[in-house]
């Protein structure tokens, strides 16, 4: 289940965001809104249309094109596990604060399964981890540097 998310005002100045067509920008905001607490969600065009573009007269190929444009800019990472397509948002830990994270059902990205992006991942290479202790436990934030 989606929860409240933060949309930064800086997004409207982001060069990648501004290169997207208006419907792709709406899809991007919808990805943020519908991602689980780890920044993951189903990536099939049908699922995305049903979650984000419900009630709009769009065809699956349009949704696929907008999704792929977002992925091509490195704003999202598209991956497959057991034949199912998923997305995760590499900037999730930097842009979102989840007070009480829930265990997700969507599997992690195989490129990031160990918790650190590989060099070919859109978020870059890891340069450190910030840990925060709370009464719910210890949570980490991976800091990266673009390669």
C-alpha positions, 0 to 999 in steps of 0.5 A: 500500500502506498503511503504519503511521499515527499515531492521536492520543489527542486524536482521542477528544476531537475534537468532530467525531469524537464526533458520528459514529456508532460505525461512522463512527468506525471508518471514519474510523480506517480511512481514516487506516490505508489512505490513501497517503502523501499522505493520499488513497484511493479513495472508492467505498463498495465500495472502502471496505467492502473495505478497512476493513469487510471481513467486516462485514455492512454494505451500500454505502448505509451505507458511503456515509452514513458516508463522507458524514458524515465529509465533511460535517464537513470531516474528509475531502474528496470529489472526482472525477477522470475519473469516479472518486471519491477522498478526501483527508484535509485534516489529513494533513500536520498529523497524520501524519509520513511518513519516506520518502514514496512517489509515489502513484497517486491524483490530487490533489484539484483544489481543492488541486492547487496545494498550497494549499487554496482558501477553500471547502476544509474545511481553511481558507486557507493561512497559511504553509509549513514546510519541512524538509530531510532527506537524502531531499529537502525536504518542506513542511507547509502551515499553514492557518487556518480561515476 
